[in-house]
Amino acid sequence: MDFDRIKGGHFIQNLRRALPLPAHARPALIAFLRERGVIARGAPRLIILDVFDAGAAGGLMCRFSIADGAEASSFIAPLAQVALERKHPERPRLLRRRQAPPSGAA
């Protein structure tokens, strides 16, 4: 049994319950979007629309749209290239779910 895969599945399910999630692009994703002419300057606000596992080759991925964009386009990127907004009301609950309760706790 692959416990890492099971834990990853639970993590994806927890994130999906909180969708859509506001996020920010990390520097590598910003550079990628600029190279393709999607954004001009600054760091765009993102809205994560879906989260999925692309397998061993891709890992955890997300589908997102640009919050301030006029077009209704969505993009796919590794989940590691986005940062969830810290002030989102769902974020503390998601982080608590990720932490396993201490063994022997009643």
Secondary structure, DSSP 4 states (H G I P E B T S, - for coil): --HHHHHHHHHHHHHHHT-SEEEEE-HHHHHHHHHTTS--SSPPEEEEEEEEE-HHHH-EEEEEEETT-SS--EEEEEGGGEEE-TT-TTHHHHHHHHSPPPTT--
